[in-house]
Amino acid sequence: MREPVSGNVPHDENNLRLTKPKKQAAGIPAVLSSGKHSLKKMGLTRTIKSLSMVNQKSGFDCPGCAWPDPEHRTQFEFCENGAKAVADEAMKARVDGDFFKKYSIQDLAMKSDYWLNNQGRISEPMYLDKESNNYSPISWDDALTKISNKLKSLVSPNRAVFYTSGRTSNEAAFLYQAFIRSLGTNNLPDCSNMCHESSGKGLGSTIGIGKGTVKLDDFDHSDLILVIGQNPGTNHPRMLTALRDAKKKGSKIIHINPLPEAGLERFKHPQDYMKFDFKSTKLSDYHLQVKIGGDAALIKGLIKVHLDHGGTDLEFIKDSTTGFESMCESAINTSWDRIVRDSGVDRKLIEEVGLLCSKSKATIACWAMGLTQHRNGVSVIQEVVNLLLLGGHVGRKGAGFCPVRGHSNVQGDRTVGIWEAPSDSFLDKMESGLKVALPRKHGYDVVNSIKAMDAGDVDVFFCMGGNFISATPDTLFTGNALSKVDLVVQVSTKLNRSHLITGREAIILPCLGRTELDVQNSGEQFVSVENSMGIVHMSRGRLKPASRHLKSEPWIVGMLAEKTLVDSPIPWIELIDSYDNIRDLMSDSLFGFEDYNSRVRNENGFYLPNPPRDSRTFETNDGKAHFTTHELPSVEVENNQYVMMTLRSHDQYNTTIYGLDDRYRGIKGNRRILMMNPLDMLERNWKTRKMIDITSHFENESRVSKKWLVIPYDIPSGNIAAYFPEANELVPLNSTAELSNTPTSKWIVCSLDESNNSDEEE
């Protein structure tokens, strides 16, 4: 019997070093960091070759964030974290059969995520049987046969769950969902369930589309840009260029976040040095340091000021919206005492920014996880919609909604069908193209997939990319649930914790990365992706694959479908022989993808239809944009309790840990850090580096995470912050946003205690 493996992330034993937080993003330090990381992992020749192709029209799309590329691109069209993502994928180190002979999964479980990521690319298929503690090599045919046989033996296709990360291309994601739906289930959870699901639900019901409504060019024509619950300096660094250019053209920038972030204070584009320009640009005009969970109150206050000072687009409101009077009444009747208390922001500041909102002729609102991962994630986004609809800031140059996606193709995957709850119109169109009857019953999202695994209702769990165990909430519970599954399959490029916390049997299928050459029977192939602003464009890898055993994601899906689906009318082998065939089928099966093969070959790709942006029309049930009315959520907690948010460091991307330093925040050498208000520390007589235990509380349940080092940080009193994935074990599985079911990773009620076995560093 195999020894059990804990779902816990190991404690970080590295030394902690603290420096002053930075006041400027990018610049020379970003250049040096990019170069150091790239040269260490790829070497000089591979570094030059790979970085010269990132985000170029004839190259590959960055495997990092989904920020769009400008039409006129420079020679170096990448950021520091983009360079790290490329270097990580193109690194020289390899994980093979000899590696897994040396390390059991129990040995590997004791290693940090940082160590696991540094071991290199997985270079051959691997299999872990029920009794073994070590993976061993398996042939592709044997691996696919095992998976196929298991799928065919299921008493119901709904006992299989198929997860997708945002790395997957449009072509692979389309084939994947076609295969899964042909199998007979809509169990298609994806990383959107944990990030921007609240955005989709909030926007879809109010403006008729679950996507943003701006183009990159709109930033150059804006009067006002609201950046809410977002840290672009770390998470979307190329966005800083758009903010800098907007600032130089007169736009005001408002930063709304519990923590100050270097990327929104000052920015220095590294390429400016090549032009002998040594000046940095001040970005934010205001930083509204809102309490965690206080965004709804703050935005209600901005609406209140806006109504007092005019600037409402009454003609647009009358002709194109509903719900205005009710929304106004709610804002007017909300007291200033409640707004100030809940938001933590001074009334004078709210009034100053609200006045800017009322005067603006073109406002853009950007946001990320700081809004979506709350109990009221959907309703707070709808408050942002209320604020912009007041001034008619949609379908207008320089204005609109901009949810900033965190992964390079997470939006594209949803567009082409990775969704557990597809609409009937989507399925009707898909059936007409595929010529296959598809299931209509909605499937499991991420949270419900974990619950189903725990209940023993899942026999196969298939992951197309990602690091499920480190991305999901309630790590111990999720790990235990995964252990109950018969077969877990991971399509992966790199080693991660999800390969160690697994089912009774496990298979790793190593795939090509975004950077690598993809050759099928008809020759070299390209794939396509969709960025945050709805542009679909080509991505073509150019590097030699890390191993001759790697297969593309479309090939893996197509071959598995061919083995599994008897008498399927879909020509799976023809589709993977030439991806043009996949795109032809997509043209027949998806709205907005007509003549796909031709349009995707345009130099800059093409925009998908977006009625609010393109024609100021709204595909809601009544054809109008909807103002909505919401009560403010309670943000009160008990005495001696704190509200925690999880966040990422500057040296990580999603769950991938590149290094142990958070350069912008001045935290180095250790990730098991709790950031706390200095006065809150003083009240408890805690010194810097005090070792404490954290307990989260939800519905009479508690979760304990031990040995964290507390440090003083500029964060509102009563709030604390910690890095994920280390802190994910404190996020309760059942604590989710209303309507979207997104885990509340930005609202975790906690108590803090001194560690019993404290070995403080002085």
N, C-alpha and C positions, 0 to 999 in steps of 0.2 A: 504494500500500500504506500502511495506517495506521501512524503511528509508535507504537512500543510505549510503554506506560505502566507505571511501576514500582508494585508493591504496597506499597512502603515508606510509612510515615507521615512527612511532612516533619519536619525538625528544628524544635524550638521555639526561636526566637531571642529570645523575650521576656526581660526582666530578671527575675531571681530575687530575691525579698524574703522574709526569714524572720522570723517572730515566734514567741513562745512558744505551744505548742499549747494549745487551750482546754480548760477543765475542766468546761464546762457546755454543753449543747446547747439550741438553740431560743432562747426569750426575745426581747428587743427586736432583736438582730441578725438573727434569722430574719425578723421582721416587715419590717425595713428592706430586707433582701435580696429578699424576695418582692415588695414594692412597687416597688422599683427595676427589677427584671427585668420585671415585668408592665407597668408604665407605659411603659418604653422600647420594648417590642415591640408592645404592644396599644393604648396610649393609655388615657386615663382612662375613657371610656364603655365601651369593650370590656372593660377590666379589671373594672369593677364588675359588668357583665352576666355575664361568664364565670365569675368566681370565686364569684359568688353561687349558681351552679348546680352546682358541683363536688360530687359525692357526695351530692347531695340526691335525695330520693325521686322528684321530678318532673324531675330533671336528668340529667346524664351522669356516668358512672363515670370517675374520674380516669384519664388515660392513663398514669399512673406505676405505682406498685407495687400489689400485690394484697392489701394489708392490708384486713380487712373493716371495714365501717361499723357503728357502734353503732346499735341500734334507735332510740334517742332521740338525734337528731342536733342539733348546734348550728347556728347560722347560718353559721359558717365551718368547714366540715368538710374542711379540706385542710391540708397541711403546706407548708413552704418549697419542697421539691423538687416537690411536686404543683403548686404555683403556677407554677413554672418550666416544667413539662411542658405545662401549659395555655397559658401565654404563648407557648411555642415553637410550638404547633400553631395558635394563633389570631393569630399575628403578622401585621402589615400587609405586610411586604415580600414580593415575588413573584419567582419564577424562571420566565421565559417564553422565547419564541423569540429575542427580542432579546438576552437574557442569553447564550444559547448561541451567538449570532453573535459576541458580544464575546469569549467565552472558549472555547478549544479544550479537549478533555479533558486535553491535556498541560499547558496553563496551569493548569487547575483542580487537577491532581494535585500541583502545587507548593504549593498552599494547605493550611493546617492544617485539621483536622476542625472546629475552633472557627469558622474563617472560613466554611467550607462551610455549616455549620448556620445561620449568621447571614444567609444570603442570602435566605431566605424560602421560602414555599410554592411548590411546582411547580404551575403553573396551566394547563397543557395537555399532551396526550400528545406525547412526543418520540421520535424515531427516529435511530439512528446506523447508517449503512450500512457496508459492509465497507471502503470506501476513505476515508471521511470522518473528519476529526478533530473535527468539530463536530456536536452534535445539532441536528436541525431539527424543526419541528412536523409532526405527522401527524394525520389525522382518526381518530376512534375506530373507525370502520368499517374503515378501511385497516389500522390497527394490529391489531385483533382478527382480521381476515382473514389477515394475515401470520402471526400466531401459530397460528391454526387450520390453515392450509395446511401449516405446518411440522410440527405435531403429526400431521396425517393422513398425512404423507409418511414418517414414521418406520418403519424396518423392524421395530421392536419398541417398544411403549410403555415398556419398561424403559430405553430410551435417553433418557427425559425424567425430570428430577428436579424436585420441587415443594417448595420450602422455605416455612416459615411462622414468623412472629414471634409473640410473645405479645400483640400489640396486637389481633389479629383477633378479631371477635366470634364468639359461638357459632354464629349463623346463617350467617355467611360461612364459618367453618371447616367447618361441617357440609356446606354446598354444595360447598366446595372439595374435601373428601375424597371426596364422592359422585361428583363429576366425574372426579377422578383415578382412583378405583377403577373407575368405569365405563369409563374409557379403557383400563384393564387393568394398572395397576401399583400397588404399595405404596411407591413411592419418595417418602416423605413425611417427610423430615428436618425437625426444628424446633429452636427454641432450647432446648427441654428437654434435647436431647441434650448440650448444653454446660453445663447448670446442674444441675437436680435429677433427671437420669436416675438418678444413683446413689441418690437417696432413693427413687424409685419401685421400683428393683430391690431395695434393701435392705429396705424395708417390705413390699413385695408378697409376698416369699418368707417373711417371718417373721410378719406379722399379717394377711396376706390382702388388703391394699389398699395401693396405692402413694401414699396421701395421708395428711395429718395427721388426728388423731383428736380435736382439741379445738375448742371453740367459744370465741368471744370472752369470754363470760361466765365461762368456766373460770378465767381469770386472776384474777378477783375472789375465787376460792375456793381458790387454791393456797397451799401451805405453802412451796414451793421452786420456783424457776424457773432452769433452766440455759440460758444464752444462749451457744451454742458456734459459733465460727467465723463470727461475724455482726457487722455494724456497723449497728444499726438507726438511729442518729442521722443517718446519711447515706442509707442504702439503703431504710429503711422507717420514716421519722420518726414516723408516727402510731402505731406500735407503742409508742413511749415513753409515750404516755398510758396504755395498758393496763398497762405496767410500773409507772408512777407510782401508779396506782390500786391495783395489787396490793401495792405496797410500803406504802402507807398502811394497808392492811388486814392487814399483818403478814407478808407473804411475804418470804422471803429470796431474793436474786438473786445468781447466780454468773456472772461474766463470764469466759469461757474464750477467749482470743485472743492471738496473738503481739504485737499492738499494743494499747496502751491507747486507748480511743475515748471521746471527750467525751460521746457520747450515753448511755454506760453509767456515767458518773461522776455527773453531776448533770443534771437536766432542769427546764426552766422552760416551762410551757405558755403561749404568747403570750396566750391568752384570759384567763388568770388576772389580768392587769393590769386588765382591764375590771371585775374584782370587787375591785380594790384589794388583791390578794394579790401580794406582792412576793417571797415566799420560793420558793426552788428546792427540789427534792427530790433527796436523795442516793439513787442507785439501787443500784449494786452493793455487796454486802457483802464480796465477795471478787473480786479479779481474779487468775486463775491464768494467768500469762503463759507459756503453753505454747510450746515450740519448734515451728516449722513441721514438720508431719508427726508431732508427738508426741502428738496427741489420743488415739490408740488406747492408748498406754501410760498416759496419764493416766486414761482411763475404766476401764482394767483395774485401776488402783490404787484408784479409787473403789469398784469392785465388790468388790475384796479387803477394803477396810475395811467395806463394807456387810455382807459375810458374817461378819466378825469380831464385829460389834456387833448383829446381828439385824435385826429390822424386815422380814424376808422374809415375804411372804404365802404361807405354805405350802399353804393350802387352794386358793388360786387356782393355784399352781404345779402341785399334784397333779392338779387337775381339768381345767385348761385349757391346759397347756403340755407341751412335750417338750424334751429336750436339756439339762435343768437340771444333771444330775450332771456331764456332760462340760464344760459351761461353767464350773462351780465348780472342777473339777479344774485347768482351764487357768489360771484366775485365781490359785488358791492356789499353783500351781507357778511362777508368774511372780515372779522375785525383785524385791525392792524396789530393788536396785542398778540393775537394767535399767529399771524404771519411772521412777526419778528421772533416770537418765542420758538416756533417750530423750525424756521429757516436758520436762525442764528445770525442773520444779517441785519445790520442797522437799517432802520426805516429810511434815513436820509440817502443811503447808498441805493436802496431799492428805488426810491423816487428819482434819483439821478439817471439810473439806467432805464427805468420805465419811461422817462421823458425822451431818451434817445430812441426807444422803441416806437414811441408815438410819432416822432419826427421822421423816422427812416422811410424812405421810398423803396428800399430794396433790402430786405433782411433775410439772411440765411441762418438757420438753426442746425448746428451739428451736434451729434451726441453719440455715445457708445455705451459700454456696460454700466457706467455710473447711473444711468437711468433705467436700463432694461432689467437689471438683476435685483429688483425690489418687489415686495408684495404688491405694490401699486404700479408695477412697471408699465402696464398698458395704459392706465389712466393718466400717469404723469406725462407720457408721450402725447396723449390726447390733449393735455393742458398746453403743451408746446404747439400743437396744431391750433388750439384756440387762439393763442397769442399771435401766430402768424396770419391766421385767417382774418383777424381784426383789421389788419392793414392790407389785406388782399395779396399777401406775399406768397403767391403760388402761380405758376404759369406766367411769370413776369421776369424779365431780364434781371439778373443779379439777386434773385430771391428764391426761396424754397426750402425744402426739407432735405437734410443730408445725414441720415444714419450712416456712420462710417464703419464698414465691415472690417473685421479683423483678419480674415483669412482670404487668400488670393482668389478662390472661386466659390466661396460658400454661397454667394448670391446666385451664381450661375447654376450650381447644383440644384438649388430650389427651383429655378426657372425651368429646368429640363426634367423635373419630376421627382427629385429626392424630397419627399414629403409624406408623412404618415397620414395626412388628412387632405387628400386632393379633392378639388371641386368636381362636381359632375361634368361641367363643361370641359375641364381639362381631360378627364377620363374619356369623354365622348370623342374628343379630337384624337386622343392617343389610340383609342380602339380603331378609328377609321384609318389611321396610318399603319398600325401594326397588324391589323386584321385578326386580332385576338380579343376574346372577351376578357375583361379585367375585373377584379374584385372591387366592390363598392364600399364595403365596410372599412371604416377608418382603423388604422393600426396603432401600434404603441409608439409614443414619443420616448425620449431618453428616460425620464423619470419612471414612466409606466413600464418600460422595458426592464428596468432594474427590479421593480416590484414583481413583475411576471417571472423573472429569473429566480427571485427569492421564493416565490410560491411554487416553484417546480414546474412552471408552465412553458419553459423554453428548453428545447433540446439542442438547438444549433444557434450560435451567435457568431455572425460573420462581420468583420470590421474592414471596410475599405479605407484604410489609412487611419491616422489619428492615434491617440494614446488614451483610450477610453477610461482606464482606471484612474489616471491622473487628471483627466478633464472633468470627471463627474463629481457630484457632491457625496458626502457621507462615505468616505473612502472605505472604512471597515465594513460597513453594511454592504456596499457595492461589491467589494472583494469577496465577501461570503456568498453573495448572490451569484456571482460569476462561477464560483467553485461548484455550484449545483448543476451547471450546464454540461451536457455530454461532450460536445465538441465546440471549441472556440477557434475561429480562423482569423488570422491577422494578415492583411496585405500591407506590407511595410517596406520602408527603405532603411530605417535605423532601429537599433535595439531600444526598447523602452519598457516601462514597468508593466504594461499590459501583457507583455510576453511572459511575465513571471507569475502574475495573479490570474490564474486561468481556469479553464474547465477540466473535466476528467481527462479529455484528450485535447491536444492543441496542435495547430499547424500554422507555420509562418510561411507566407508566400512572398518572396522578395520581388519588388517591382522596380521598374525604371523610374528615375526621378525626372523632374521638370527640365533639368539641365541636359539630359542624355539623349543621344540619337536613338530614334525609334524606327527600326527597319522591319517591315512586314513583306509578304510575298510580292506585293506590287511595287515595293521600293520604300524610300524614305517617307515618313508620315509627319504630319503636324496635328496638333490638337487646338482647341479653342477654349477661352475662358471669358467670364463676364466680370467687369470690375464694379466698384461701388456705385458708379453712375450709369450703369446699364449699357456700356459699350462692350460688344462681343468682338474679340480679335484673336488672331493666331498666336500660337506659341510653338516654337520648333527647337527642340534640344539639339545641341551640336557636339557635346562631349562624348567620348567613347564610354560605353556603359562600364560601371564598376566591376561587372562580372558577366561572363558569357551565359550565366544561368538566369539572369534577370529577364523578366517578361513585362510587357506593358500592361496597364490596367485593363484597356479594352480587350487585349488578348486573353487575360485571365478570366474575365467575365464571359467572353464569347465561347471559350473552350469549355468552361464549366456549364454554361447553358446548353451547349451541344451535347454534352454527356448526360445532362439531367432531364431535359425536356424532350420526350419522345414525340415525334410527328409534329414538331413545332413548325408553323408556316414562316417563321422568321429565319432567314438564311444566315445563321450566326457566323459560319466560316467565311462566307463572302464579305460580311461586314468587317471582320477583323483583317482580312487580306488587304483592304483599302479603306481607310477612314472616310474617304469621299462617299462610300456607300452608306456609312453610318449617317453622315450629314444629309444625304438624300432622304433617308428614312426620317430624320428629324424634321426636314422640311414638310413632310407629309403628316407629321404627328404632333407638331407644336405650333401654337399661335405665335406669330411674329418671326418665324424662322423660314419663311418662304424664300426660295432661291438661295439657300444657306451657303452652298459651296462657292457660289459666285461672290456673294456679298462679304463673306468672311475673308476673302482674299483681297479686299480693298486695303489700301496701305494702312489706314487707321481703323479698320474694322467698320462696324456699323452700330447705330443705336437701336435698341429694342423699343417698341412702342411704349409711350408713357403719357396717357391722356391728360393728367393734370399739368404736366410740363409742356406737352406739345400743343394742346388746344384749350387748356383751362376747362376741361370737361372731367366729370367724375363718374366712374362706373360703380356707383352705389345703387341701392335699391330704388332710390327716387331721382337719381341723376344729379344730386347736389352734394356739396361738401357739408359735413356735419360738425357744428359746434356741439360739444358734449359737456355735461355737468357732473362734477364729482365732488364728494365731500373730502376734506383733507384727511389723510390717514393719521392715526395716532402714532406719535413718535416718542411717547413716554415709556421709560423703562423703570424698573424698581431701583431703589437705592443700592449702591454698590454694584450695579450692573452697568455695562458699557455696550455700545453698538460697534461691531467690528465689520470692516469691509476687507475683502481680499483684493490684491493687486499684483501686478507683475513687476519684476525689476527691469532695469535697462539692459541686463545681460541675459534676457530670455525672450523667447517668442512663443506665445501660448504655453504649452507645457514643456517645451524644449529649453533646457538650461544650457546656455552657451558659456557662462562663467559665473563666478561668485561675487561679482562686484555690481553694485547699483550706483554707477558713477554720478548721475545727476543728483541723487539723494544723499551722496556722501557715505554710503553704507558698503563696506567692503569685507570680503572674506567669510561671510556667514549669511545664510538665508533664513535661519530660524529666529527671526527678529520680530518683535512687537513694537510698533511705533505708537507712542502715547503722548498726550498733552503734558508738558512739563509741570504745570500746576497740579494736575491729577496725580503725577508721580510724587510731588512734594507732599500732597495731602496724605499719601500712604507711606511717606518717608522712604521711598524707594530711590536708590541711586542707579545711575547708568550701568547697564549690564546685569542688573538684578535678574536672577533666574526665577521664572514663574511658570505656573501651570494655568492653562486656559480651559474653562468649562463653558460650553454653549448650552443654552436652554431653549426648549421649544416643546409646548404642549406636554408638560410634565415629564419630558425626556431630557437627559443630559448626555453630553459627549465630552470627554476629557482629552486634551492634548498636552503632553508634558514637555518641560524643558525648553522654554523660550526665553530669550534675552530681551529685556525691555529697554528701550532707548527713548530719550525725549525727542519729540518731533513737532513741527508746526501743524497741528491738527486740532480741530475744535474740542473743547472739553467734553468729556463723556464719550468720545469716539476713539477707536483704536484701529490699526491697520496691520495686516500681515500678508506675506507672499503666498500665492498658490503655486504649485499644488500642495505645498506643505500644510496649509491651513484648511484644505478642502475637507479633511476629516471632521471638522467642526460644523460644516454646513448640513443642516438636517435635510434628509431626503424629502420630507413632507412639507418643508417650508418653501413654497413656490409662489410665483406671481399669479394673481387671478387672471383667468382666461388663457394666458400663454403657457402656464405650467413651467416657467423658467425658474431654476433654483435661485434662491435669494442670496447669492454670494456677496452682495453689498449690504445686507442687513442681517447680521448674526448677533443675537443678544448673548452676552458673555459675562461671566464673573471671573476674577483673577485671584490667584492665591500664590503665596510663596512656595516654591518647590521644596519638598521635604528633604531631598538629597542635594540641596543647593551647593554647587561648587563654583561660585561666582568668580569671574575674572575681574581682578582689580586693576 
